[in-house]
Amino acid sequence: MNNPLTYADSGVDIDKANKLVDRIKDIAKTTPRSGVMGEIGGFGGLFSLNLSNVANPVLVSSTDGVGTKLKIAFMMDKHDTIGIDLVAMCVNDIIVQGAKPLFFLDYLAMGVLDNDVAEKIILGIAKGCNQAGCALIGGETAEMPGLYQKGEYDLSGFSVGIVGNDKIIDGSYIRNGHKLIGLASNGVHSNGFSFVRKILFEKCKYTVDTTLNDLESTLGEELLKPTTIYVPTILSLIRDLPIHGIVHVTGGGIDENIIRVIPEACKAIVRRDVWEIPPIFKIMQKEGSVSDFEMQRTFNNGIGMVIVVPDASAQEVMDRLGAMNEKAYFIGEVESRENNENQTQWV
């Protein structure tokens, strides 16, 4: 047969993929955790559960991606932090229920496999796993020519954590008089980037290299700041203090996320102007002529987590956060709700 075709002729290079797997094996070894069995390369990741210190264990799982924040990484050709965002979006969802992250798996798809870029991405994932105290035990790297434009990729992840059944934080103990404590974000995190790009790049015609007076870095560097991983902070709090509700402020902002933990008989009173709003949000609101309502339901606006605690313990929680150098604010309280009232009210 003349000129026989190979898989590589269709754009999929198996040899290149195998070389990447060897690199990933070494990276995964930098995220050690008790329970990990085997190494990267099997059909599935193995993890042995030690349940001796967990009564009535419950597994908590979360999956997510980075969304169009990836576009900023493409524009800057900077790929070493986007993996931290990926881990953060999953483990921050797990920790709000009181679960300690155990392991993480990733999915990376490229049109044409670039091992150097892939390695940078996975090194970021490993860094995020180390911040969260979980292990990278597996994943999938797919080369799909024709599906993604040159230089672009998609990224998603999956994490599993564990918590004792009687330690699950689900908001059921939240009552009238509880205090709301906000943990500062370091910027936009990983939500609302379609809107971010619409305002800053389409309307304002800025580029990732644009420098603005209120920012300490270029616009691209500001937007690419990795999402804060709150796992160590939350684990320290729930170990010793009564934490009755935790909110990861993602898409929907405080408004739509806090009602996921507040009982229907309660409402959250959120006080404006009591925390420091990072300049990037003020820039976007001004340049895009965005209403307060639209900002509140799209972005975190400087608060990445909200903790709901009894009034009697609120100051102790704040003191602990201060000792951990965590920037935090009293941002409101819980009150009784009439049937026709919104569950989130700004004052």
N, C-alpha and C positions, 0 to 999 in steps of 0.2 A: 504494500500500500504506500503510495507516494505521500510525503509530508504528513505523517501521522500527527494528530493533534494531542496535546497534553492539557491537563487541568490548568497549568501555568499559562497556556495560550488564551484561556478565558479570563485571566486576570487574577487567579487565586494561586498563591505561591505557598505550597505546603512546607517546603524546606525553610522558608523565612519564618513561618508560623512556629515551627518546631524550635528554631533558635530563640524566638521570643519566650516560649514556654520555659526554656532553660534559664533565661534571665529572671522570669517571674518566680521561679523556684527559690532563687537566692533572695529576692525581695521579700517573699512570704516568710522566710526564716527570720526577718527582722521584726516580725509581729508575734513573738512567742506568747503562748498562754497555756496554762494547764488544761488538758482535755483534748488538745490537737493531736490527731493521729495521722500518720502518713505525711505525704507532701503533695504539692501541686502536681497534677498530671493524671490523676485517676479519673474515673467516670463521675465520681461525686466526692465532696469533701467530707471527711470523717471527724467527728467530735464526740468524745466520751464525756457524758454528764456525771459529775460528782454531786450527788444530791444529799450528802451527809449533813450539810449545814442549811438546807432549804426545806422547810416543812410545806407539804402539799404544793410542790413546784408547778408553776405555770410558765409555759414558753410564750414569749411575746415577739412578734415578727413585724417587720416593716420593709417596704420596698419603695424606691423613689429614684428620681434622676436629678439632673442639674438644670434641665430646661434650656432656654435660649441664652443663659449665661455662657454656654459653650461658644456662642458667637463672639463674645469678647475675647475668649482664649484664642479663637481662630484669627481675629483681627490683630492680636498682639503677637501671635505665634509663641504663646507662653502656655505651657501645659503642665507645669509642675505643682500647681496648687488646686486645680479643678477637682482632683481626686479627694482632697480634703472636704470640699463642698459635698461631694457624693456621699461620703461616710457620714458627715454631719446631718444631712437631711434624713438619713435613716436612723442613726443612733439617738438623735434628739427626740424623735418620735417615740422611741422605745423607753427612754429614761423618764419621760413624763408620766409613765404608768408605774414607775418605781422599779423597772426591770434593768438589771445589769447586762450590758451587751456581752455576748459570748464570741460570736464569729460573724464574718462578713464575706460575701461573695459579690463579684462585679461582673458586668457585661459590657464589653467594649466592641463596637462595630465600626469598621472603616471601609471606605471604598477600595483603597489600596493600602495594604498594611505597611506602616512606617514604624519599624521597630524602635527607633530612637524616640519618637513621639510617644509611642505606647509605653515605653519604659518610664518616661517622665510622668505620664498619667498614673501609672501603677505605683511609682514611688510616692506620689501624693496620696494615693489610697492607703498605702502602708503607713504614712505619717499620720493620717486621720485615724487609722485603726489604733496606733500607739497612743494617740491622745485620748481615745475612747476606752482603751484597755481591752480591746477585742482582737481576735486573730483573723488574718486574711487566709482562708482555707481553700479557696477555689474561685472559679469564675469561667468566663467564656470570652474568647477573642475571635471575632468573626470578620472575614474579609469578603466584602460584597460589592464587587465592581458594578458600576451602573446605578447603584442605589444612593450613594453619597457623592457629593462633589469632591473634587480633588482638594486635599488638605482639611477635610471635615470628617467628623466622626460623631457617634452617639454613645452615650454613657448612662448606665443605670446600675443600681446595686440593691442588695438584699441583706438584711441583718436579722439575727435572732438573739434575744436576750432571755433572762430568767428572773422570776420573782416568786416569792412564797405567796400562796393564795390570800393569806391574811395581810399581806403587805402591799397588795395592789392599790395604787392611788387612782381613784376613779371619780373623785368629787362628791361622793355620797355623804361625806362628813361636813361639807361646806354649809355654813349657817350664816344667818344675819349677824353682822358685826365682824366677820372675818376681814382681814386686810389683804390688799393686793400689793405685791412687791414685784417690781419690774427689774429684770437683769438686762443690762445694756447690750445692744448689738454693736458690732464694729462697722456697720454699714448696711448695704442693701441685702447682704446674705445671698440667697439663691431664688428669690421669688420676684415676680413682676418685671422680668427683664425684657419682655416684649414691649411693655409700656416704657421702660427705661430707654430702649433703643429708639422708640417712636419719638420721644421727647428730645433726647440729646443728639441723636445722629440724623434723624429725618427732619425734625422741625428746626433744631438749632444748627444743624450742619457741623457739629463738632466732630472731632476724630478722637481716637484713643490717645493721641499724643497731645491733645489740647490741655493747656494749663489754665486753671481758673483760680482767682485770688483766694477763695476760701478753702481750697483743697491743698493739702501738703504734698500731693503727688500728681502725676498726670491723671487725666480722667480715666484712662484704661486701667491704670494701677489701682485707683480708688474702687472701680467697679469689680475688679478681679480679686479684691480682698477675700480670703476664704471664710466661709461661714463659721462662726464660733461653735465649737463643740462644748456643750455644757455638762457632759456626763460627770467628770470628776467633781464639779461643784455640787451638782444635785445629789450625787451619792453621799457626799460629806454631810449634806443637810438632812437627808432622810434617815441617815444612820442614827442621829441623836435627837432630832427635833420633829415636832408634829407638823407635817406638810400634808395638807388635805386636798390640794389640787395643783396641777402644773400644766401650763399652756405653752406649747411651742408656737411662736408667732410666725406663721408661714403665710401662704396665699390666703387672702381674706383679712389679713391684719389682726389686730386685737379684737375688733368687733366680731368677726365670724369665728374666731378660734376659741375665745373665752367661753362662749355659750356651749361649747362641746363638753365643758366640765362643770359649769354652774348648774345646780338643780333648777328645775322649772319654777319653783316657788321663790327663786332669788333673782336679783339683777346685780350687775356689776356697775358700780359708779366709777368711771375713769376720769381722773382730773387732768386737764390740759396744763401744759406749761410747768410741770413739776419735774420733768427730766430734760436732759440735754439732747436735742435733736441734732444728729450729725449734719454737717453742711450740705452733703450730697442731696438730702431730701429737700432742703430749703431751695437749693438750686433747681431741682426738677419741678417743684411746685410753682416757683416763680416763672421759669422759662416756659413751662407748659401750660400756665394759667390753670393749674389743677385745683379743684375744690378741696376743702378740708375733708369732706366725706369721701371723695375718691382716693385721696392719699391714705386715709384711715383704713379703707377696705382693700387696699392693694399692697401696701408696704408695711414693714415693721416699724418704720419711723424712729428707730433708735432703741426699741425694746424687743429683744430676741426671745425672752422667756418671761412668763408671769407666774409667780408662785402665790398660792392662796393659803393663808395661815391664820390660826386663831389670834385674836387681838392680844391675848396674854403672852403669846410667844413671838410676836412680830418683831420687837426690838432685839430679842436674842438672835433671831434669824438674820437681821440686818448686821448685828455685830459679827456673826460668823462669816457673813459674806465679806464684810470689811477686812476681816483677818485673812481672808483668801485673796485679797486685792481685787475682788469682784465689784465692779461699779453697779450699784443698785439704788432703787428709789422706791419710796412709798408712792404708789400711783393711784390708789383708790381703796374702795371698800365694797363689801357685799351688803345689800339691803334687801328687805322683803319686797316682793313684786306683786303688783296688781295684775289681774288677768290680761288686760289689754296693753300693758307696758312692754316696751322693748327690753330685752335682757341685757343690753349694753347701753349705757347712757353716759355721755360726755358732759362734763360741767367745767 
